[in-house]
Amino acid sequence: MISRTISHKTPTVLWKLYKTLVKPHLEYCIPVWSPYYSRDKVLLERVQLRFTWMLPGLKQKSYFERLEHLGLWTLEERRNRADLLEVFRMYSGLSVTPFNQFFATSLLTNTRGHTAKIQKARCNLDVRRFFFSERVIWPSGLICSEVRLQNRCGRTW
């Protein structure tokens, strides 16, 4: 729709339109709703791919080169980052949702230098396996000790 209705397609105008019209729809309720079917992820990623392709001078580059040039992350990386930020907020007490409602900390004493090792529960169904509390634990969400020990939520990593 943006490419058909906008005649003056400078990178700044397109970037502002993308940030205000498209990006909020793609990132709405990321921690609650995160697609786990690969076809859904591809469909969402295709929207950002199409936007980066519309920018003049970037058509000949690959998708990841365009993202790097624009300073964007893939939507999968943004979803993982939002999940990790939400876990940190819950652990620090900055969220309304209590940490213990979703996670159980490990009672083992060998936690390799950090105090907040989250215990992974056993899942039999995909509904539970791709739920928020399960997808943020290693290996899918990649929670590491430096993320757990961050002292600011807004820090980029």
DSSP file (Angstrom, degrees, kcal/mol; ACC not computed):
  #  RESIDUE AA STRUCTURE BP1 BP2  ACC     N-H-->O    O-->H-N    N-H-->O    O-->H-N    TCO  KAPPA ALPHA  PHI   PSI    X-CA   Y-CA   Z-CA
    1    1 A M     >        0   0    0      0, 0.0     4,-1.9     0, 0.0     5,-0.2   0.000 360.0 360.0 360.0 -40.2    0.0    0.0    0.0
    2    2 A I  H  >  +     0   0    0      1,-0.2     4,-1.9     2,-0.2    16,-0.0   0.915 360.0  50.7 -63.9 -42.0    2.8    2.4    0.8
    3    3 A S  H  4 S+     0   0    0      1,-0.2    -1,-0.2     2,-0.2     6,-0.0   0.812 114.0  44.8 -68.3 -27.9    4.5    1.8   -2.5
    4    4 A R  H  4 S+     0   0    0      1,-0.1    -1,-0.2    -3,-0.1    -2,-0.2   0.803 118.8  39.0 -84.3 -29.3    1.3    2.5   -4.4
    5    5 A T  H  < S+     0   0    0     -4,-1.9     2,-0.6     1,-0.1    -2,-0.2   0.697 101.6  73.8 -97.5 -20.5    0.1    5.6   -2.6
    6    6 A I     <  +     0   0    0     -4,-1.9     3,-0.1    -5,-0.2    -1,-0.1  -0.840  47.1 176.6-100.7 124.3    3.4    7.5   -2.0
    7    7 A S  S    S+     0   0    0     -2,-0.6     2,-1.1     1,-0.2    -1,-0.2   0.771  72.3  64.9 -94.6 -29.2    5.0    9.2   -5.0
    8    8 A H        +     0   0    0      1,-0.1     2,-1.1     2,-0.0    -1,-0.2  -0.772  68.1 179.9 -96.2  92.6    7.9   10.8   -3.2
    9    9 A K        +     0   0    0     -2,-1.1    -1,-0.1    -3,-0.1    -6,-0.0  -0.528  14.0 154.2-101.4  67.7    9.9    7.8   -2.1
   10   10 A T     >  -     0   0    0     -2,-1.1     4,-2.5     1,-0.1     5,-0.3  -0.610  55.0-113.3 -84.7 155.2   12.9    9.1   -0.2
   11   11 A P  H  > S+     0   0    0      0, 0.0     4,-2.4     0, 0.0     5,-0.2   0.853 115.4  52.4 -58.1 -35.9   14.4    6.8    2.4
   12   12 A T  H  > S+     0   0    0      2,-0.2     4,-2.2     1,-0.2     5,-0.2   0.912 110.9  46.0 -69.1 -40.4   13.5    9.1    5.3
   13   13 A V  H  > S+     0   0    0      2,-0.2     4,-2.3     1,-0.2     5,-0.2   0.937 115.6  46.3 -66.1 -45.8    9.8    9.3    4.2
   14   14 A L  H  X S+     0   0    0     -4,-2.5     4,-2.5     1,-0.2    -2,-0.2   0.894 111.8  51.8 -63.3 -39.5    9.6    5.5    3.7
   15   15 A W  H  X S+     0   0    0     -4,-2.4     4,-2.5    -5,-0.3    -1,-0.2   0.912 110.7  47.5 -64.7 -42.6   11.4    4.9    7.0
   16   16 A K  H  X S+     0   0    0     -4,-2.2     4,-1.9     2,-0.2     5,-0.2   0.895 112.6  49.4 -66.4 -39.3    9.0    7.1    9.0
   17   17 A L  H  X>S+     0   0    0     -4,-2.3     4,-2.8     2,-0.2     5,-0.7   0.907 111.7  48.8 -64.9 -41.1    6.0    5.5    7.3
   18   18 A Y  I  X>S+     0   0    0     -4,-2.5     5,-2.8     1,-0.2     4,-1.2   0.931 112.0  48.6 -63.6 -45.5    7.3    2.0    8.1
   19   19 A K  I  <5S+     0   0    0     -4,-2.5    -1,-0.2     1,-0.2    -2,-0.2   0.847 121.0  35.2 -64.7 -33.6    7.9    2.9   11.7
   20   20 A T  I  <5S+     0   0    0     -4,-1.9    -2,-0.2    -5,-0.2    -1,-0.2   0.816 130.2  25.2 -92.6 -31.4    4.5    4.5   12.2
   21   21 A L  I  <5S+     0   0    0     -4,-2.8     4,-0.2    -5,-0.2    -3,-0.2   0.827 129.8  23.5-102.8 -37.1    2.2    2.3   10.1
   22   22 A V  I >X<S+     0   0    0     -4,-1.2     4,-1.6    -5,-0.7     3,-0.8   0.896 110.3  58.8-101.5 -51.0    3.8   -1.2    9.7
   23   23 A K  H 3><S+     0   0    0     -5,-2.8     4,-1.9     1,-0.3    -4,-0.1   0.848 101.2  56.0 -57.3 -41.0    6.2   -1.9   12.5
   24   24 A P  H 34 S+     0   0    0      0, 0.0     4,-0.4     0, 0.0    -1,-0.3   0.870 108.1  49.9 -60.4 -33.7    3.6   -1.5   15.4
   25   25 A H  H X4 S+     0   0    0     -3,-0.8     3,-0.5    -4,-0.2    -2,-0.2   0.871 111.3  48.3 -70.6 -35.8    1.4   -4.1   13.7
   26   26 A L  H 3< S+     0   0    0     -4,-1.6    -1,-0.2     1,-0.2    -3,-0.1   0.811 118.6  39.2 -73.0 -29.5    4.3   -6.6   13.3
   27   27 A E  T >< S+     0   0    0     -4,-1.9     3,-1.1    -5,-0.2     2,-0.3   0.263  80.1 134.4-106.0  11.4    5.5   -6.1   17.0
   28   28 A Y  T <  S-     0   0    0     -3,-0.5     5,-0.1    -4,-0.4    -3,-0.0  -0.462  85.3 -12.1 -67.0 125.4    2.1   -6.0   18.7
   29   29 A C  T 3> S+     0   0    0     -2,-0.3     4,-3.0     3,-0.1     3,-0.3   0.873  79.6 167.7  53.3  46.2    2.0   -8.2   21.8
   30   30 A I  T <4 S+     0   0    0     -3,-1.1    -2,-0.1     1,-0.2    -1,-0.1   0.917  70.8  49.7 -57.8 -47.8    5.3  -10.0   21.0
   31   31 A P  T  4 S+     0   0    0      0, 0.0    -1,-0.2     0, 0.0     3,-0.2   0.836 118.1  40.5 -64.3 -28.2    5.8  -11.6   24.4
   32   32 A V  T  4 S+     0   0    0     -3,-0.3     2,-0.6     1,-0.3    -2,-0.2   0.930 123.0  34.5 -83.2 -48.4    2.2  -13.0   24.4
   33   33 A W     <  +     0   0    0     -4,-3.0    -1,-0.3    -5,-0.1    98,-0.1  -0.929  65.9 158.3-114.0 114.6    1.9  -14.0   20.8
   34   34 A S        -     0   0    0     -2,-0.6     2,-0.1    -3,-0.2     7,-0.1  -0.977  39.0-123.8-134.5 120.9    4.9  -15.4   19.0
   35   35 A P        -     0   0    0      0, 0.0    -2,-0.0     0, 0.0     0, 0.0  -0.354  25.1-179.5 -67.2 139.6    4.5  -17.6   16.0
   36   36 A Y        +     0   0    0     -2,-0.1     2,-0.4     5,-0.0     3,-0.0   0.512  56.0  91.6-116.3  -8.3    6.1  -21.0   16.1
   37   37 A Y  S  > S-     0   0    0      1,-0.1     4,-1.8     2,-0.0     3,-0.4  -0.726  75.2-136.6 -81.4 136.2    5.2  -22.3   12.7
   38   38 A S  H  > S+     0   0    0     -2,-0.4     4,-2.4     1,-0.2     5,-0.2   0.837 102.6  58.6 -64.5 -31.6    7.9  -21.5   10.2
   39   39 A R  H  > S+     0   0    0      1,-0.2     4,-2.0     2,-0.2    -1,-0.2   0.871 105.8  49.1 -67.0 -34.5    5.4  -20.4    7.6
   40   40 A D  H  > S+     0   0    0     -3,-0.4     4,-2.1     2,-0.2    -1,-0.2   0.898 111.0  49.9 -68.7 -39.8    4.0  -17.8    9.9
   41   41 A K  H  X S+     0   0    0     -4,-1.8     4,-2.5     1,-0.2    -2,-0.2   0.902 110.9  49.7 -63.8 -40.7    7.5  -16.5   10.7
   42   42 A V  H  X S+     0   0    0     -4,-2.4     4,-2.0     2,-0.2    -1,-0.2   0.900 109.1  51.9 -65.7 -40.7    8.3  -16.3    7.0
   43   43 A L  H  X S+     0   0    0     -4,-2.0     4,-0.8     2,-0.2    -1,-0.2   0.909 113.1  44.3 -62.7 -42.2    5.1  -14.4    6.2
   44   44 A L  H >X S+     0   0    0     -4,-2.1     4,-1.0     1,-0.2     3,-0.7   0.911 113.6  49.9 -68.4 -41.5    5.9  -11.8    8.9
   45   45 A E  H 3X S+     0   0    0     -4,-2.5     4,-2.2     1,-0.2    -1,-0.2   0.819 101.1  64.8 -67.2 -29.5    9.5  -11.5    7.9
   46   46 A R  H 3X S+     0   0    0     -4,-2.0     4,-2.4     1,-0.2    -1,-0.2   0.805  95.0  59.2 -63.9 -29.7    8.4  -11.1    4.2
   47   47 A V  H <X S+     0   0    0     -4,-0.8     4,-1.8    -3,-0.7    -1,-0.2   0.942 109.7  41.7 -64.3 -46.7    6.7   -7.8    5.2
   48   48 A Q  H  X S+     0   0    0     -4,-1.0     4,-2.5     1,-0.2    -2,-0.2   0.872 112.4  55.7 -68.7 -35.7   10.0   -6.3    6.4
   49   49 A L  H  X S+     0   0    0     -4,-2.2     4,-1.7     1,-0.2    -2,-0.2   0.916 107.3  49.4 -60.4 -44.1   11.8   -7.8    3.5
   50   50 A R  H  X S+     0   0    0     -4,-2.4     4,-1.2     2,-0.2    -1,-0.2   0.887 110.1  51.1 -64.0 -39.4    9.4   -6.0    1.1
   51   51 A F  H >X S+     0   0    0     -4,-1.8     4,-0.8     1,-0.2     3,-0.7   0.946 110.1  47.8 -64.1 -46.9    9.9   -2.7    2.9
   52   52 A T  H 3< S+     0   0    0     -4,-2.5     3,-0.4     1,-0.3    -1,-0.2   0.818 109.3  55.2 -65.2 -28.4   13.7   -3.0    2.7
   53   53 A W  H 3< S+     0   0    0     -4,-1.7    -1,-0.3     1,-0.2    -2,-0.2   0.780 100.0  61.0 -72.7 -26.8   13.5   -3.8   -1.0
   54   54 A M  H << S+     0   0    0     -4,-1.2    -1,-0.2    -3,-0.7    -2,-0.2   0.739  80.9 100.0 -72.2 -23.1   11.5   -0.7   -1.7
   55   55 A L  S >< S-     0   0    0     -4,-0.8     3,-1.5    -3,-0.4     4,-0.3  -0.439  83.4-111.9 -69.6 133.0   14.3    1.6   -0.5
   56   56 A P  T 3  S+     0   0    0      0, 0.0    -1,-0.1     0, 0.0    -2,-0.1  -0.382  98.0  20.6 -66.6 139.4   16.2    3.1   -3.4
   57   57 A G  T 3  S+     0   0    0     -4,-0.1    -2,-0.1    -2,-0.1    -3,-0.1   0.342 109.4  77.5  88.4  -6.1   19.8    1.9   -3.7
   58   58 A L    X   +     0   0    0     -3,-1.5     3,-1.0    -5,-0.2     8,-0.1   0.407  60.6  94.8-113.7   0.6   19.3   -1.3   -1.6
   59   59 A K  T 3  S+     0   0    0     -4,-0.3    -1,-0.1     1,-0.2     7,-0.1   0.835  83.8  52.4 -64.7 -32.9   17.5   -3.5   -4.1
   60   60 A Q  T 3  S+     0   0    0     -3,-0.1    -1,-0.2     2,-0.0     2,-0.1   0.634  95.8  85.8 -81.0 -11.9   20.7   -5.3   -5.3
   61   61 A K  S <  S-     0   0    0     -3,-1.0    -3,-0.0     1,-0.1     2,-0.0  -0.459  85.7-103.4 -85.2 159.6   21.8   -6.2   -1.7
   62   62 A S     >  -     0   0    0     -2,-0.1     4,-2.3     1,-0.1     5,-0.2  -0.287  36.3-103.1 -74.4 168.3   20.7   -9.3    0.1
   63   63 A Y  H  > S+     0   0    0      1,-0.2     4,-2.3     2,-0.2     5,-0.2   0.906 121.6  47.6 -60.8 -44.1   18.1   -9.0    2.9
   64   64 A F  H  > S+     0   0    0      1,-0.2     4,-2.1     2,-0.2    -1,-0.2   0.837 110.5  52.0 -71.0 -31.6   20.6   -9.3    5.7
   65   65 A E  H  > S+     0   0    0      2,-0.2     4,-2.4     1,-0.2    -1,-0.2   0.887 109.7  50.3 -67.5 -38.6   22.9   -6.7    4.1
   66   66 A R  H  X S+     0   0    0     -4,-2.3     4,-2.2     2,-0.2    -2,-0.2   0.916 110.4  49.4 -64.8 -42.6   19.9   -4.3    3.8
   67   67 A L  H  X>S+     0   0    0     -4,-2.3     5,-2.5     1,-0.2     4,-1.2   0.918 111.9  48.3 -62.4 -42.3   19.0   -4.9    7.5
   68   68 A E  H  <5S+     0   0    0     -4,-2.1     3,-0.3     1,-0.2    -1,-0.2   0.903 110.6  51.2 -64.9 -40.4   22.6   -4.2    8.5
   69   69 A H  H  <5S+     0   0    0     -4,-2.4    -1,-0.2     1,-0.2    -2,-0.2   0.885 115.9  41.4 -62.8 -39.3   22.7   -1.1    6.4
   70   70 A L  H  <5S-     0   0    0     -4,-2.2    -1,-0.2    -5,-0.1    -2,-0.2   0.586 110.7-119.3 -85.5 -10.7   19.5    0.2    8.0
   71   71 A G  T  <5 +     0   0    0     -4,-1.2     2,-0.2    -3,-0.3    -3,-0.2   0.795  66.3 139.8  75.9  28.0   20.4   -0.9   11.5
   72   72 A L      < -     0   0    0     -5,-2.5     2,-0.3    -6,-0.2    -1,-0.2  -0.650  43.8-140.5-100.9 159.2   17.4   -3.2   11.8
   73   73 A W        -     0   0    0     -2,-0.2     2,-0.1     1,-0.1    -9,-0.0  -0.756  32.3 -96.5-106.9 161.3   17.1   -6.7   13.3
   74   74 A T     >  -     0   0    0     -2,-0.3     4,-2.0     1,-0.1     5,-0.2  -0.396  36.7-113.2 -68.9 159.1   15.1   -9.6   11.9
   75   75 A L  H  > S+     0   0    0      1,-0.2     4,-2.3     2,-0.2     5,-0.1   0.827 117.7  57.9 -66.6 -30.2   11.7   -9.9   13.4
   76   76 A E  H  > S+     0   0    0      2,-0.2     4,-2.3     1,-0.2    -1,-0.2   0.922 107.2  47.2 -63.4 -44.1   12.7  -13.2   15.0
   77   77 A E  H  > S+     0   0    0      1,-0.2     4,-2.4     2,-0.2    -2,-0.2   0.885 111.3  51.6 -64.5 -38.1   15.6  -11.5   16.8
   78   78 A R  H  X S+     0   0    0     -4,-2.0     4,-2.5     2,-0.2    -2,-0.2   0.889 109.0  50.4 -66.1 -38.4   13.2   -8.7   17.9
   79   79 A R  H  X S+     0   0    0     -4,-2.3     4,-2.3     2,-0.2    -2,-0.2   0.924 111.5  48.0 -64.9 -43.1   10.8  -11.3   19.3
   80   80 A N  H  X S+     0   0    0     -4,-2.3     4,-2.4     2,-0.2    -2,-0.2   0.906 112.1  49.7 -62.7 -41.2   13.6  -13.0   21.2
   81   81 A R  H  X S+     0   0    0     -4,-2.4     4,-2.5     2,-0.2    -2,-0.2   0.917 110.6  49.3 -64.3 -43.2   14.8   -9.7   22.6
   82   82 A A  H  X S+     0   0    0     -4,-2.5     4,-2.1     2,-0.2    -1,-0.2   0.893 111.1  50.6 -63.9 -39.0   11.3   -8.7   23.7
   83   83 A D  H  X S+     0   0    0     -4,-2.3     4,-2.2     2,-0.2    -2,-0.2   0.933 111.5  47.3 -62.5 -45.8   10.9  -12.1   25.4
   84   84 A L  H  X S+     0   0    0     -4,-2.4     4,-2.4     1,-0.2    -2,-0.2   0.882 111.0  51.4 -66.0 -37.9   14.2  -11.7   27.3
   85   85 A L  H  X S+     0   0    0     -4,-2.5     4,-2.6     2,-0.2    -1,-0.2   0.899 109.4  50.6 -64.4 -39.0   13.3   -8.1   28.3
   86   86 A E  H  X S+     0   0    0     -4,-2.1     4,-2.3     2,-0.2    -2,-0.2   0.900 109.8  50.0 -66.4 -39.2   10.0   -9.3   29.7
   87   87 A V  H  X S+     0   0    0     -4,-2.2     4,-2.7     2,-0.2    -2,-0.2   0.922 111.3  49.5 -63.5 -43.1   11.7  -12.1   31.7
   88   88 A F  H  X S+     0   0    0     -4,-2.4     4,-2.5     2,-0.2     6,-0.3   0.917 110.7  49.4 -62.4 -43.1   14.2   -9.6   33.1
   89   89 A R  H  X>S+     0   0    0     -4,-2.6     5,-2.4     1,-0.2     6,-1.1   0.905 112.8  47.7 -62.3 -40.7   11.4   -7.2   34.1
   90   90 A M  H ><5S+     0   0    0     -4,-2.3     9,-0.6     4,-0.2     3,-0.6   0.920 113.3  47.4 -65.9 -42.9    9.5  -10.1   35.7
   91   91 A Y  H 3<5S+     0   0    0     -4,-2.7    -2,-0.2     1,-0.2    -1,-0.2   0.862 113.6  47.9 -66.8 -36.1   12.7  -11.2   37.6
   92   92 A S  H 3<5S-     0   0    0     -4,-2.5    -1,-0.2    -5,-0.2    -2,-0.2   0.564 114.6-114.5 -82.0  -8.5   13.5   -7.7   38.7
   93   93 A G  T <<5S+     0   0    0     -4,-0.7    -3,-0.2    -3,-0.6    -4,-0.1   0.659  83.9 119.8  83.6  16.4   10.0   -7.0   39.9
   94   94 A L      < +     0   0    0     -5,-2.4     2,-0.3    -6,-0.3    -4,-0.2   0.490  59.9  73.2 -90.4  -4.6    9.4   -4.3   37.3
   95   95 A S  S    S-     0   0    0     -6,-1.1     4,-0.1     2,-0.2    -9,-0.0  -0.748  80.4-129.8-108.7 156.3    6.5   -6.2   35.8
   96   96 A V  S    S+     0   0    0     -2,-0.3    -1,-0.1     2,-0.1    -6,-0.0   0.849  92.1  80.2 -70.4 -34.3    3.0   -6.6   37.1
   97   97 A T  S    S-     0   0    0      1,-0.1    -2,-0.2     2,-0.0    -4,-0.1  -0.607  88.4-123.0 -76.5 126.3    3.2  -10.4   36.5
   98   98 A P    >>  -     0   0    0      0, 0.0     3,-1.1     0, 0.0     4,-0.5  -0.426  10.3-130.2 -71.5 145.8    5.2  -12.2   39.2
   99   99 A F  H >> S+     0   0    0     -9,-0.6     4,-2.3     1,-0.2     3,-1.1   0.863 104.8  59.4 -61.6 -39.1    8.2  -14.2   38.1
  100  100 A N  H 34 S+     0   0    0      1,-0.3    -1,-0.2     2,-0.2    -9,-0.0   0.636  91.1  70.1 -70.4 -13.9    7.1  -17.3   40.1
  101  101 A Q  H <4 S+     0   0    0     -3,-1.1    -1,-0.3     1,-0.1    -2,-0.2   0.832 117.1  19.1 -71.4 -31.0    3.9  -17.5   38.1
  102  102 A F  H << S+     0   0    0     -3,-1.1     2,-0.3    -4,-0.5    -2,-0.2   0.725 124.1  43.7-108.4 -29.8    5.7  -18.6   34.9
  103  103 A F     <  -     0   0    0     -4,-2.3     2,-0.4    17,-0.0    -1,-0.1  -0.840  54.3-153.4-126.2 154.6    9.1  -19.8   36.1
  104  104 A A        -     0   0    0     15,-0.5    15,-3.3    -2,-0.3     2,-0.2  -0.997  24.3-132.5-122.9 128.5   10.7  -22.0   38.7
  105  105 A T  B     -A  118   0A   0     -2,-0.4    13,-0.2    13,-0.2     2,-0.1  -0.518  30.2-103.3 -79.7 149.2   14.3  -21.3   39.7
  106  106 A S        -     0   0    0     11,-3.4    11,-0.2    -2,-0.2    -1,-0.1  -0.446  17.6-152.0 -73.3 141.5   16.6  -24.3   40.0
  107  107 A L        +     0   0    0     -2,-0.1    -1,-0.1    -3,-0.0     2,-0.1   0.399  59.9 115.5 -93.1   1.5   17.5  -25.5   43.4
  108  108 A L        -     0   0    0      1,-0.1     9,-0.1     9,-0.1     3,-0.1  -0.392  60.8-145.3 -71.0 149.0   20.9  -26.8   42.3
  109  109 A T  S    S+     0   0    0      1,-0.2     2,-1.3    -2,-0.1    -1,-0.1   0.648  84.7  76.5 -90.7 -15.7   23.9  -25.2   43.9
  110  110 A N        +     0   0    0      1,-0.2    -1,-0.2     2,-0.1    -2,-0.1  -0.603  48.7 143.9 -96.2  75.9   26.1  -25.5   40.8
  111  111 A T    >   -     0   0    0     -2,-1.3     3,-1.0     3,-0.1    -1,-0.2   0.196  64.7-115.5 -99.9  15.6   24.7  -22.7   38.7
  112  112 A R  T 3  S-     0   0    0      1,-0.2    -2,-0.1    -3,-0.1     3,-0.1   0.880  76.9 -38.7  55.3  48.7   28.1  -21.6   37.2
  113  113 A G  T 3  S+     0   0    0      1,-0.2     2,-0.3     2,-0.0    -1,-0.2   0.344 117.9  88.2  94.2  -7.0   28.4  -18.2   38.7
  114  114 A H    <   -     0   0    0     -3,-1.0     3,-0.2     1,-0.1    -1,-0.2  -0.906  59.7-148.0-125.5 158.0   24.9  -16.9   38.5
  115  115 A T  S    S+     0   0    0     -2,-0.3     2,-0.4     1,-0.2    -1,-0.1   0.533  82.3  68.6 -99.9  -7.6   22.1  -17.1   41.0
  116  116 A A        +     0   0    0     -5,-0.1     2,-0.6   -11,-0.1    -1,-0.2  -0.463  55.0 160.4-117.1  60.9   19.0  -17.2   38.7
  117  117 A K        -     0   0    0     -2,-0.4   -11,-3.4   -11,-0.2     2,-0.4  -0.717  32.2-141.2 -83.2 124.4   19.1  -20.4   36.8
  118  118 A I  B     -A  105   0A   0     -2,-0.6     2,-0.4   -13,-0.2   -13,-0.2  -0.693  12.6-128.4 -89.1 134.9   15.6  -21.1   35.5
  119  119 A Q        -     0   0    0    -15,-3.3     2,-0.5    -2,-0.4   -15,-0.5  -0.658  16.2-134.7 -85.4 133.6   14.4  -24.7   35.6
  120  120 A K        -     0   0    0     -2,-0.4     2,-0.2   -17,-0.1    14,-0.1  -0.772  18.9-144.7 -91.2 127.0   13.1  -26.1   32.3
  121  121 A A        -     0   0    0     -2,-0.5     2,-0.4     1,-0.1    -1,-0.0  -0.497  22.7-103.5 -86.4 158.0    9.8  -28.1   32.7
  122  122 A R        -     0   0    0     -2,-0.2     2,-0.4     2,-0.0    -1,-0.1  -0.669  37.5-162.8 -83.1 134.8    9.0  -31.1   30.7
  123  123 A C        +     0   0    0     -2,-0.4     3,-0.0     1,-0.1    -1,-0.0  -0.966  22.5 175.2-123.7 132.7    6.5  -30.5   27.9
  124  124 A N        +     0   0    0     -2,-0.4     2,-0.3     1,-0.1    -1,-0.1   0.708  68.4  57.1-102.5 -27.5    4.5  -33.1   26.0
  125  125 A L  S  > S-     0   0    0      1,-0.1     4,-2.2     0, 0.0     3,-0.3  -0.784  75.6-130.7-109.3 149.8    2.3  -30.8   23.9
  126  126 A D  H  > S+     0   0    0     -2,-0.3     4,-2.0     1,-0.2    -1,-0.1   0.803 106.2  65.9 -65.4 -28.5    3.3  -28.2   21.4
  127  127 A V  H  4 S+     0   0    0      1,-0.2    -1,-0.2     2,-0.2    -4,-0.0   0.918 111.7  33.8 -59.4 -43.0    0.9  -25.7   23.0
  128  128 A R  H >4 S+     0   0    0     -3,-0.3     3,-1.4     1,-0.2     6,-0.3   0.852 112.5  61.2 -79.8 -36.2    3.1  -25.8   26.1
  129  129 A R  H 3< S+     0   0    0     -4,-2.2    -2,-0.2     1,-0.3    -1,-0.2   0.840 111.0  39.3 -62.4 -34.4    6.4  -26.2   24.4
  130  130 A F  T 3< S+     0   0    0     -4,-2.0    -1,-0.3    -5,-0.1   -96,-0.2   0.210  90.1 121.2-102.5  15.2    6.0  -22.9   22.5
  131  131 A F  S X> S-     0   0    0     -3,-1.4     4,-2.5     1,-0.1     3,-1.2  -0.369  79.2-102.8 -73.0 158.6    4.5  -21.1   25.4
  132  132 A F  H 3> S+     0   0    0      1,-0.3     4,-1.2     2,-0.2    -1,-0.1   0.879 119.1  51.2 -51.6 -48.0    6.3  -17.9   26.7
  133  133 A S  H 34 S+     0   0    0      1,-0.2    -1,-0.3     2,-0.2     4,-0.1   0.714 116.8  40.6 -69.7 -18.8    7.9  -19.6   29.8
  134  134 A E  H X4 S+     0   0    0     -3,-1.2     3,-0.8    -6,-0.3     7,-0.2   0.785 109.1  55.5 -96.7 -32.6    9.3  -22.4   27.7
  135  135 A R  H 3< S+     0   0    0     -4,-2.5    -2,-0.2     1,-0.2    -3,-0.1   0.693 102.2  57.5 -78.3 -15.7   10.5  -20.7   24.6
  136  136 A V  T 3< S+     0   0    0     -4,-1.2     7,-0.5    -5,-0.2     2,-0.3   0.567  90.3  87.1 -89.1  -7.5   12.7  -18.2   26.5
  137  137 A I  S X> S-     0   0    0     -3,-0.8     4,-1.0     5,-0.1     3,-0.9  -0.697  91.9 -46.9 -92.2 145.5   14.7  -21.0   28.2
  138  138 A W  T 34 S+     0   0    0     -2,-0.3    -1,-0.1     1,-0.3    -2,-0.1  -0.103 117.0  20.4 -45.3 139.9   17.8  -22.4   26.5
  139  139 A P  T 34 S+     0   0    0      0, 0.0    -1,-0.3     0, 0.0    -4,-0.1  -1.000 128.7  37.4 -95.7  -9.5   18.2  -23.4   23.6
  140  140 A S  T <4 S+     0   0    0     -3,-0.9    -2,-0.2    -6,-0.2    -4,-0.1   0.901 128.9  28.8 -74.8 -38.7   15.3  -21.6   21.9
  141  141 A G  S  < S-     0   0    0     -4,-1.0    -3,-0.2    -7,-0.2    -1,-0.2   0.657  92.5-141.5 -97.1 -16.8   15.4  -18.3   23.8
  142  142 A L        -     0   0    0      1,-0.2     2,-0.5    -5,-0.2    -5,-0.1   0.918  23.6-176.1  60.1  50.4   19.1  -18.2   24.7
  143  143 A I        -     0   0    0     -7,-0.5     2,-0.3     4,-0.1    -5,-0.2  -0.672   9.9-179.4 -74.9 128.0   18.9  -16.8   28.2
  144  144 A C    >>  -     0   0    0     -2,-0.5     4,-1.8     1,-0.1     3,-0.5  -0.796  40.9-102.2-126.0 170.4   22.5  -16.3   29.4
  145  145 A S  H 3> S+     0   0    0     -2,-0.3     4,-1.8     1,-0.2     5,-0.1   0.847 117.3  56.4 -65.4 -35.0   24.0  -15.0   32.6
  146  146 A E  H 34 S+     0   0    0      1,-0.2    -1,-0.2     2,-0.2     4,-0.1   0.836 107.6  49.2 -68.2 -29.7   24.9  -11.6   31.2
  147  147 A V  H X4 S+     0   0    0     -3,-0.5     3,-1.0     1,-0.2    -1,-0.2   0.894 110.7  51.2 -71.4 -39.1   21.2  -11.0   30.3
  148  148 A R  H 3< S+     0   0    0     -4,-1.8    -2,-0.2     1,-0.2    -1,-0.2   0.840 111.8  46.9 -64.8 -32.7   20.1  -12.1   33.7
  149  149 A L  T 3< S+     0   0    0     -4,-1.8    -1,-0.2    -5,-0.2    -2,-0.2   0.289  78.5 128.3 -98.9  12.0   22.4   -9.7   35.4
  150  150 A Q    <   -     0   0    0     -3,-1.0     3,-0.1     1,-0.1    -3,-0.1  -0.404  46.6-155.7 -64.7 142.0   21.8   -6.6   33.4
  151  151 A N  S    S+     0   0    0      1,-0.1     2,-0.4    -2,-0.1    -1,-0.1   0.502  75.9  52.2 -99.8  -3.5   21.0   -3.6   35.6
  152  152 A R    >   -     0   0    0      1,-0.1     3,-0.6     3,-0.0    -1,-0.1  -0.998  64.3-152.9-132.8 136.8   19.0   -1.7   33.0
  153  153 A C  T 3  S+     0   0    0     -2,-0.4    -1,-0.1     1,-0.2   -64,-0.1   0.824  93.3  55.8 -74.8 -31.6   16.1   -3.0   31.0
  154  154 A G  T 3  S+     0   0    0      2,-0.1    -1,-0.2   -69,-0.0     2,-0.1   0.407  76.8 122.1 -86.2   3.9   16.6   -0.6   28.0
  155  155 A R    <   -     0   0    0     -3,-0.6     2,-0.3     1,-0.1    -5,-0.0  -0.403  60.1-129.5 -69.9 139.4   20.2   -1.6   27.3
  156  156 A T              0   0    0      1,-0.1    -1,-0.1    -2,-0.1    -2,-0.1  -0.718 360.0 360.0 -89.7 140.4   20.9   -2.9   23.8
  157  157 A W              0   0    0     -2,-0.3    -1,-0.1   -10,-0.0    -2,-0.0   0.330 360.0 360.0-133.8 360.0   22.8   -6.2   23.5
